[in-house]
Structure formats: C-alpha cells, structure tokens
Amino acid sequence: MKKLFISFSARENGNCDEIAKFLAKEEDEIIYFRKMNVHNCSNCDYECFSGYCKYHEDDSYHLYDEMKNYKKIVFIVPMYCSNPSSLYFIFNERCQEYFMHNEDEYESFIKRLFIIGIYGNQEQSLEFIPCLEKWFACSKYSNHVLGIERHKYNLQYKDSILGVDEIKKSISEFIYPTHAKLEESAMAVVMCKGKILATNEIIYGKATISLPKGHTEANETALEASIRECYEETNIEINESHLVKKLTPYQYEFLTPANKLIRKTLLPYVFEVSDFGNPLPKEERMISVEWMNIEEFLSLCPYDNVKNVVDEALASMK
Ligand SMILES: Cc1cc2nc3c(=O)[nH]c(=O)nc-3n(C[C@H](O)[C@H](O)[C@H](O)COP(=O)(O)O)c2cc1C
C-alpha cells in the first residue's frame, strides 16, 4: 500500500518538499499543501460541530477522507515564528469536521500518521514538538514525531538539511525502519478429532481468531514454550507425547505503537490429543477458546501465515 507525504511549507523546493521527494517511492503520493484549494476556519458559525463545514466542498475534507487509502501518512512541517506553519494549522483545524463524522477513523488515522518537524533548536522552542505530538495525546502511539534541529548542524534557515548524512539517515530510519528487535515465539497447533484449538483474543484492539502462542523464555526450548503457552492461554494440557511434528518456522515484521520495528520468528508445532479437555480463556486479552472446525478456523483467521501453518499441520497428519 502506498504512502502519502504532505509538505506544509510555503516554499517550493525547500527542505520540506525535498524531504518528501527523498522519502517517496514511485508508487507514493506527494501533496504540497500550499497548492491545495483549502479555506481556513473563518467567517462561519462553527457549523462543523453540528453538521458540515461551510467549506465542505474544498480540498480539505476530501484529503482527510483520501488518507484512509494510505499505509503511512507523513506530515512534513516547518517552524514559522516558533510554531508549526499556518498551512499546517489550517489543515489541522479542519479535522474537526472530518472526525465529527468519522470518529471511528481517528485511531486508524493516528496509527498511520508520522510527522517530521523542521526547526531551529529544542532549547529555544520547547513547545514545537509537543504541539505536533498532540494528535497522539491520550493514545497508545508514541515516537510518531521526529524533530530535526537545524542549529545542531549549524544550518541556516535556507540551508539544505538533506546535505547532512546523519539527518538523512534519521529521516529514512523514521519512515523506513531497518533496526529491528528480534523476538521468538512458539506456537501450538493442537488437533482433536478433526477440530483445532482456536483462540479468540484482542490484538491491537481487535478480536482476532488465532492459535495459542507466546515468547520463548530463558532456559526453555521452543517446544517447551509451545506446551506451556498452550496451557497458560487455553487451559489445555499437552505434552511431548502428543507431538506430531515440528512445522516450518516463519518470520514477520510489525511496528509497535511506540514505532519500534519487531522481527518475530514463529516456531510452530503440531500436537494431537484424544480428549477435548476443558478449554478456558485464561489470559486477560482472551475473549474465548474453543475447539473449532478447521474450515471455520481457516475462514475466520486473518493471518495468511497462520493459515499456512494449519495447512502444513493437516498435511503432516494424513
Ligand atoms: C515566516 C517564517 C518564520 C520562521 N520562523 C522560524 C523560527 O521561529 N525558528 C526557526 O528555527 N526557523 C524559522 N523559520 C525557518 C524555517 O523553519 C526553515 O526555513 C525551514 O527549513 C522551512 O522549511 P522549508 O525549507 O521547506 O521552507 C521561519 C521561516 C519562515 C518562512
């Protein structure tokens, strides 16, 4: 999915524009906000609170709506007179109307929103970065704002900040993180009489059908971890005598709400038991645990890599 970069600078081909061009890949989109047909909040009776803004038809509402279609949205905001630029505030204020009508979209919006602020220095402008961080106040998202301090590199207001390698790297790492924390998890695919032991748990705020799994602890093999996690999450006791096969490990990456890249290796094991036992959701984030028809599991589980594991498990049991 593509990314959207929005430059809130008044200046053509200045630092904000150049950062957008530096970061954007071919499939991405750049918007120069100064070129948009947008009204600032003025000459109105706060219609946005009870209905639609009187300027509803300008580019503003449409742009907020469009942002649903991007994997990442990157605002690039210069400091003008100790504050984020007025172009940024014009757009910021117009979110009132959009989120009045699309309240459910806010969380998804800030999850994908990243802001780069260009300013002189932190010491003289304590309020600049916190002002940009207001989008994320009272949310679980953090580290979504990167401040670039020109004075740290002796750069004047028109100097090119991308000329500094360290800045280039930090901007690039902010949007395209490469430094991943490595984590390992073990997974238990437990089958009984043609059914699979499925978990329904809250993952990042959403009820998700998956399989019992969890981190491998120190002094524990992945197989032991899969057995322990199965019991801790579902109340179903399995042991090594139920093991059918070690399945193919897989890796995936994700960003935490604190904008840290995690590269996770999943080590799945398939077990077969002859007794359904007493499945119970034992951890707080678990909604339910059940023996599910495999077809149903495959249609409800949202993760392709988990479904592949189940396919491999079924093949190994034939
Ligand atoms: C009207 C105006 C006010 C500015 N005020 C400040 C300021 O208070 N502090 C500061 O560090 N830089 C200030 N700047 C400099 C900009 O932050 C800097 O030039 C930045 O690189 C602007 O982005 P651009 O390169 O995309 O134009 C100001 C620039 C303008 C045009």
The ligand as an SDF file (V2000), in Angstrom:
LIG
                    3D

 31 33  0  0  0  0  0  0  0  0999 V2000
    7.7900   33.1060    8.2490 C   0  0  0  0  0  0  0  0  0  0  0  0
    8.8960   32.2030    8.7140 C   0  0  0  0  0  0  0  0  0  0  0  0
    9.1750   32.1270   10.0500 C   0  0  0  0  0  0  0  0  0  0  0  0
   10.1860   31.2980   10.5180 C   0  0  0  0  0  0  0  0  0  0  0  0
   10.3880   31.2080   11.8410 N   0  0  0  0  0  0  0  0  0  0  0  0
   11.3410   30.3830   12.3240 C   0  0  0  0  0  0  0  0  0  0  0  0
   11.5620   30.2640   13.7200 C   0  0  0  0  0  0  0  0  0  0  0  0
   10.8800   30.8890   14.5330 O   0  0  0  0  0  0  0  0  0  0  0  0
   12.5310   29.4380   14.1370 N   0  0  0  0  0  0  0  0  0  0  0  0
   13.2740   28.6980   13.2880 C   0  0  0  0  0  0  0  0  0  0  0  0
   14.1200   27.9250   13.7100 O   0  0  0  0  0  0  0  0  0  0  0  0
   13.0790   28.7700   11.9510 N   0  0  0  0  0  0  0  0  0  0  0  0
   12.1460   29.6040   11.4500 C   0  0  0  0  0  0  0  0  0  0  0  0
   11.9430   29.6990   10.0970 N   0  0  0  0  0  0  0  0  0  0  0  0
   12.7930   28.9010    9.1990 C   0  0  0  0  0  0  0  0  0  0  0  0
   12.1490   27.6000    8.7380 C   0  0  0  0  0  0  0  0  0  0  0  0
   11.7750   26.7740    9.8180 O   0  0  0  0  0  0  0  0  0  0  0  0
   13.1190   26.8550    7.8460 C   0  0  0  0  0  0  0  0  0  0  0  0
   13.4630   27.6860    6.7870 O   0  0  0  0  0  0  0  0  0  0  0  0
   12.5810   25.5550    7.3220 C   0  0  0  0  0  0  0  0  0  0  0  0
   13.6130   24.9270    6.6240 O   0  0  0  0  0  0  0  0  0  0  0  0
   11.3970   25.8650    6.4370 C   0  0  0  0  0  0  0  0  0  0  0  0
   11.0670   24.8260    5.5890 O   0  0  0  0  0  0  0  0  0  0  0  0
   11.3980   24.9110    4.0320 P   0  0  0  0  0  0  0  0  0  0  0  0
   12.8630   24.7260    3.9040 O   0  0  0  0  0  0  0  0  0  0  0  0
   10.5880   23.7740    3.4670 O   0  0  0  0  0  0  0  0  0  0  0  0
   10.9770   26.2200    3.5100 O   0  0  0  0  0  0  0  0  0  0  0  0
   10.9460   30.5410    9.5990 C   0  0  0  0  0  0  0  0  0  0  0  0
   10.6570   30.6180    8.2440 C   0  0  0  0  0  0  0  0  0  0  0  0
    9.6440   31.4340    7.8010 C   0  0  0  0  0  0  0  0  0  0  0  0
    9.3470   31.4960    6.3220 C   0  0  0  0  0  0  0  0  0  0  0  0
  1  2  1  0
  2  3  1  0
  2 30  2  0
  3  4  2  0
  4  5  1  0
  4 28  1  0
  5  6  2  0
  6  7  1  0
  6 13  1  0
  7  8  2  0
  7  9  1  0
  9 10  1  0
 10 11  2  0
 10 12  1  0
 12 13  2  0
 13 14  1  0
 14 15  1  0
 14 28  1  0
 15 16  1  0
 16 17  1  0
 16 18  1  0
 18 19  1  0
 18 20  1  0
 20 21  1  0
 20 22  1  0
 22 23  1  0
 23 24  1  0
 24 25  2  0
 24 26  1  0
 24 27  1  0
 28 29  2  0
 29 30  1  0
 30 31  1  0
M  END
$$$$
